[in-house]
Amino acid sequence: MIIRLLLSVLILSGIKSHAAGWIAKIDNAVLDLDEFKKVINIQKYMVGNDKNLADPMGGEFEKRKLLDSFIEEKIILDAASQKGFSSTHKDVINEFTNTRSTFLAQFFLAREIDVSQIDIKEADMNTVYLQEKRNLPKEVTYEQIKPQIYQKLYLEKMSALRDNYQKKLEGSYKVRRFKLDDFYIASVSSSKGDEQKIKKSAMEDEYQKQIQQLTEAYSMKESELPAAKITELKTKIREELLLARLIEMEIIRTGFEKQTMVKDALVLFQNEIIKDQFFQKEFISKIKITDGDIAAEHDRNKKAYENMSYEQVRRLISDRIRMGKAQATIKEFLEDKKMEARIIINKEELGKLK
């Protein structure tokens, strides 16, 4: 969720009927050039010095791709507005309130962590492949599994960078770690004396989410996990919660949230939530999955599900089918909307942008 929100192209909802500078027109609506520039600046900020991500304005293709996404997002937000989904919708407000601090932390980290240090070499990926080869189906080739290996190594290196950053932050704060079964499992204090404590219940809530993902991924029950593995997982979660609190305090100390770009990014983030709520209520929740759909998918991939319980298989297959149908339905919806609209691109202004 966190990585998807950061990498998705977001859009401000502001539309002016008479704009001095415009980048595109959808029927009678004018998409303001300055609003598009805000999107560009935020995209560049999020890409930062990560050489693994393309410059969003690196060439004509990248520029047009970003503008197309800008236009598509506006079309979706207009459709959502017609159905009552806006910043004042109850579910949008709740989701924004619950995820706002997480988004801010990720946006803050975009420049605090030097991801240019991450260098995934072909030899490293090949080594991992050879180590894991015996556990893979014979028909799976290196090229097929390469993207997953790359992601695995990238996340490992990113985790190491985050750990180093956390150690750096801890030098400016007083951090205490308590026992994992204490009511408070950790606390963070600033030089001013204000203290934030982390409850065991916060760790347990996150543990339940992660343990469900873990047991489903490896087709096992929680009771089958070694006690050492459970302790390791809870310790890892405590460190994640500690880093989150440290970042919250850094955001306050630096006045990060008061920056204009950050305010713009929060509006963009809220618009993404509007879109998600619209899709969930108007499309995804209405998708029907039959027992026949589940049986057909199970028969096609019996080996992949052979070690799972009936409940796990049913939930996993249902989620996969629902996601596939949702993507197809949303794609068709968007294509229809674009076909109905008269879209004009200001190629001259687009060419000037860098």
PyMOL commands that set and color helices and strands:
alter all, ss='L'
color gray80, all
select helices_A, chain A and resi 2-7+33-47+60-82+90-112+115-117+122-135+142-170+200-217+222-224+227-254+256-258+260-282+284-286+291-300+302-305+310-340+347-352
alter helices_A, ss='H'
color red, helices_A
select strands_A, chain A and resi 22-26+29-32+174-177+184-189+195-199+343-345
alter strands_A, ss='S'
color yellow, strands_A
deselect
rebuild
show_as cartoon
